[in-house]
Amino acid sequence: MQDEDGGAWHKQTSEQFAGFVAPQDDKLPSEVIGTGRAPFKSTCATADLAAVGAIAARVYRPYDGRFAGQALDAARRAWTWAEKIPM
């Protein structure tokens, strides 16, 4: 999950284990899991997003240029955030 500022949270999950259901069928309250202190986003999660976004941009470029561009933009914003706010 990437914030508008480029940082990323670790994950979003249900408060309790929902069982073996598809994500869209999980109707339990959900939580965003972060670092426990402001800004709650982490350099690790953000750098992971940057790496995966860059790979996705390269892989999808021949097939879906628009998606590849979005992935590259997300990767660049994540990398910029990670350099500015190392945690």
C-alpha positions as CSV (number, residue, x, y, z in Angstrom):
1,M,0.0,0.0,0.0
2,Q,1.6,3.2,-1.2
3,D,0.8,6.6,0.3
4,E,0.5,9.7,-1.8
5,D,4.0,10.8,-0.5
6,G,5.6,7.6,-1.9
7,G,6.0,5.7,1.3
8,A,4.5,2.3,1.9
9,W,3.0,0.4,4.8
10,H,3.9,-3.2,5.5
11,K,0.4,-4.6,4.9
12,Q,-3.4,-4.3,5.3
13,T,-5.0,-7.3,7.0
14,S,-8.1,-8.4,8.9
15,E,-8.1,-7.9,12.7
16,Q,-8.6,-11.7,13.0
17,F,-7.9,-14.6,10.6
18,A,-10.8,-14.7,8.2
19,G,-10.3,-18.3,7.2
20,F,-9.7,-19.5,3.7
21,V,-11.8,-17.0,1.8
22,A,-11.0,-14.7,-1.2
23,P,-9.8,-11.2,-0.1
24,Q,-12.9,-9.6,-1.5
25,D,-15.1,-11.9,0.6
26,D,-13.3,-11.0,3.9
27,K,-15.8,-8.7,5.6
28,L,-14.0,-8.4,8.9
29,P,-12.6,-5.0,10.1
30,S,-9.2,-4.4,8.7
31,E,-6.0,-2.8,10.0
32,V,-3.1,-1.2,8.3
33,I,0.2,-2.6,9.7
34,G,3.0,-0.2,10.0
35,T,6.0,0.5,12.2
36,G,4.3,1.6,15.4
37,R,5.5,5.1,15.3
38,A,5.1,8.1,12.9
39,P,5.2,8.1,9.9
40,F,4.1,4.4,10.4
41,K,5.5,3.6,6.9
42,S,8.8,1.7,6.7
43,T,11.9,2.0,4.5
44,C,11.9,-1.8,4.1
45,A,8.3,-1.9,2.8
46,T,8.9,1.1,0.6
47,A,12.2,-0.2,-0.9
48,D,10.4,-3.5,-1.6
49,L,7.7,-1.6,-3.4
50,A,10.4,0.4,-5.4
51,A,12.1,-2.8,-6.5
52,V,8.9,-4.7,-7.5
53,G,7.6,-1.6,-9.3
54,A,10.8,-1.2,-11.3
55,I,10.8,-4.9,-12.3
56,A,7.1,-4.7,-13.2
57,A,7.7,-1.7,-15.4
58,R,10.4,-3.5,-17.3
59,V,8.4,-6.8,-17.7
60,Y,5.1,-5.2,-18.7
61,R,6.4,-2.4,-21.0
62,P,6.1,-4.6,-24.2
63,Y,2.5,-5.6,-23.3
64,D,0.9,-2.8,-21.3
65,G,2.8,0.5,-21.6
66,R,0.3,2.4,-19.4
67,F,0.6,-0.1,-16.5
68,A,4.4,-0.1,-17.0
69,G,4.4,3.7,-16.6
70,Q,2.3,3.6,-13.5
71,A,4.6,0.9,-12.0
72,L,7.7,2.9,-12.8
73,D,6.2,6.1,-11.3
74,A,5.3,4.2,-8.1
75,A,8.9,2.8,-8.0
76,R,10.4,6.3,-8.4
77,R,8.2,7.8,-5.7
78,A,9.0,5.0,-3.4
79,W,12.7,5.3,-3.9
80,T,12.6,9.0,-3.3
81,W,10.7,8.5,-0.1
82,A,13.1,5.8,1.1
83,E,16.1,8.1,0.5
84,K,14.5,11.0,2.4
85,I,13.1,9.0,5.3
86,P,15.4,6.1,6.2
87,M,13.9,4.2,9.2
